[in-house]
Amino acid sequence: MITTKERAKLRGLAQKLEPCVQIGKGGITKTVIDGVNLVLEKRELIKIRLLQNSGLETDEVMTALCDALNCDPVQQIGSVVVIYKKSKRKDVKHIL
């Protein structure tokens, strides 16, 4: 679990990021969860964009991904979700 100060720092870092995952009409599938997990291991902090045809709400997506991947929610604005998970890899420069 991250603290309020850590979340604020992550929000600042997330402003510069471009969404690297898009969720469309297929919704949240096992393939999407596996893909998000791989990206999280490499980057630790990612932005996810929900397309209009997904039919999902941002809070649904954030909750589902955080539960499935054991990661921390950082922010949700409009159709964008930001999540964080500390990487277990040693070659990754850790954000926090």
Rosetta blueprint (number, residue, H / E / L):
1 M L
2 I L
3 T L
4 T H
5 K H
6 E H
7 R H
8 A H
9 K H
10 L H
11 R H
12 G H
13 L H
14 A H
15 Q L
16 K L
17 L L
18 E L
19 P L
20 C L
21 V E
22 Q E
23 I E
24 G L
25 K L
26 G L
27 G L
28 I L
29 T L
30 K H
31 T H
32 V H
33 I H
34 D H
35 G H
36 V H
37 N H
38 L H
39 V H
40 L H
41 E H
42 K H
43 R H
44 E L
45 L E
46 I E
47 K E
48 I E
49 R E
50 L E
51 L L
52 Q H
53 N H
54 S H
55 G L
56 L L
57 E L
58 T H
59 D H
60 E H
61 V H
62 M H
63 T H
64 A H
65 L H
66 C H
67 D H
68 A H
69 L H
70 N L
71 C L
72 D E
73 P E
74 V E
75 Q E
76 Q E
77 I E
78 G L
79 S L
80 V E
81 V E
82 V E
83 I E
84 Y E
85 K L
86 K L
87 S L
88 K L
89 R L
90 K L
91 D L
92 V L
93 K L
94 H L
95 I L
96 L L
